[in-house]
Structure formats: structure tokens, C-alpha cells
Amino acid sequence: MKHFITAADAGNIDILAAKALAFKTNPLMAQQLGRGKRIGLLFLNPSLRTRLSTQVAAQQLGMDAIVFNVDKEGWALEFEDGAIMSGNTVEHVKDAAPVMGSYFDMLCIRTFPSLKNRKDDYAELVIQSFVQYAGVPIISLESATLHPLQSLTDIITIKEQFASNTRKPKVVLTWAPHVKALPQCVANSFAQWMNTWGGADFVITHPDHYELDTRYTTGAYITTNQQEALADADFVYVKNWSTYTDYGKIYNNDPGWMLTPDKLQFTHQAKVMHCLPVRRNVELPDEILDSSASIVTLQAANRVWAAQAVIASILETSNTA
């Protein structure tokens, strides 16, 4: 593995998930793999689970992990090629990224979309600039359009929780209401990984006008009838996202789309998932989050093993190059 940006970088997802679960059983089994190497975690927007889990994962592999909050502690970066830097940006990524690459053996980048210009956001300029100029492996800690470590974690959690060898689980991604416009990255990424993996019967349900980019959803069954989608589901992944076509808007904030205990009656005793943070009693009610149906804490805990499997795979590639 050279970089980790999309599902295409994962190779065989089942093998990568098995590697993560092996680390869960024995966290220090490869603690010499990263000895003497440094990993930089660069944050252009806040994080809790992603930051802490990636630090823990790197340290369990023997790496020194250094966090840099670019948005608060560094110069404002310019990413546009040929920019005349007479405004607020102080340093171009062409200059900053190679320097960072000289300090670290691996760089992890977390950024966020503007939700104003779809073309710019979906061009993934920030992540791709670091890939182009840093000269070291890049791991996405969430980008404008995707969240691959979260999606790998989600598959690990589903595989860990689903015991049947005779059928695939039915997994439903359902839109939920929220108080503000959120990006499509978690939903895009989950759809991309589920369709690439192929280990589940995958359904997406959302209100009218909340269609996602088809490059990520092709292969899923998509319906605006939430009850139909939930029928016999084994896992229900709850997530809000803003509109894609009329980019970054909230057309519908109907509380009727919140998953409730009554709706869970349509499922196959489904486990409920969410990437966190969650707006309680807006996206999901206390009655579900505090019940045995919720696996959101397990899901969050598994972020360590997903990150550790990815970092270890990149280190193994680098060590044999």
C-alpha cells in the first residue's frame, strides 16, 4: 500500500479487515515495525476519534506521532497553482509539503469541504497536493469527499458482529435530520467501500433531493421509502448529509426521518451504527443510543485497529521498497 485515500488503495478489503482484527487481539505484535520512524498528523479541522485512534495505532507500531493543527498553529496555506499570493495565504503547499515530507516518514491529512463549490471540493485539491508534493505516503484522515479510515472501521465492525456463514448481512445507510448542512464524505465513503467490498446486501435510503454522487453509490439499491429499506436489515447506519446536486443545501429536515425504536421493529434485530459525533434526539434518540442495539462505541473503538492495519501495510510496503 503506497497511499490510503480511497477504497481502491485497500487492495483486498477482507484481508485488510482481518489484519485489523488481528491487531485487536494482539495490539503490540508489530511494535518493531515502525521503530525509529515518524508519522505527522496534520489537521485542518477538528477531530476526536480520528486524531486519538491514529496516534494510538502509530505508537503501538513503534512510531513517533506528532500532531500539528494547521488551522490554528500554522500559516494559512495556498493550494491554487499559479496563485498570486497577495491575500491572506502565507505559504504555498508546494513549499510546505516537501518540508513536512522531509520531517516525516508518513503524513496523515484531515481536511473538510467548503460546501460552497462542489467542483473544487470534489477535486480534492488539499489531499492531492500533499500526494503530489510531500514525497512520502499520505493517509486521508477525512477529506472533502471521503473518510476511508471510518469506512474500513465500519466494515471491520460489521464483520465482527455478523456471525452467519450462510448469507450476507443486509446493511442500510439511512439519512437522518440534522441542525446544519453536513458534507457527503462519510456517506460517499461508506457507499464506496460497501460496493467495493461486496460482502453485504447494501441499501441506501434518503428523502427526495438527497441523492449522492453515482460514482460512489452504483451497486447499491436506493430508495426514498425508509420503511421499505429497513425491512429485515441486520445493520442500520445512520448519517446526515447535505444535498449534492444543489450543493451543500438542506432541503428537508423532517424529524420523521429519525430512526426510532418503532422503526427498528421492521428490521432483523438490527445493530445501529453512527460515525460520531451524534446529535442526540435529532439524528438518533437516547432510547436507541443507550440500548443494546447501538454499537457506536464499539465502532469508535475499532478506529484504532483500522488505522493500525493501514499504517502497518504502508510501513511494510516502504520497508520492502
Buried (B, 14 or more C-beta within 10 A) or exposed (E): BEBBBBBEBBEEBBEBBBBBBBBBEEBEBBBEBBEEBBBBBBBBEEBEBBBBBBBBBBBBBBBBBBBBBBBEEBEEBBBEEEEEEEEEBEBBBBEBBEEBBEEBBBBBBBBBBEBEEBEBBBBBBBBBBBBEBBBBBBBBBBBBBBBBBBBBBBBBBBBBBBEEEEEEBBBBBBBBBBEEBBBBBBBBBBBBBBBBBEBBBBBBBBBEEBBBBEEBBEEBBBBBEBEEBBEEBBBBBBBBBBBBEEBBBBEBBEEEBBBEEEBBEBBBEBBBBBBEEBBEEBBBBEBBBEEEBBBBEBBBBBBBBBBBBBBBBBBEEBEEE
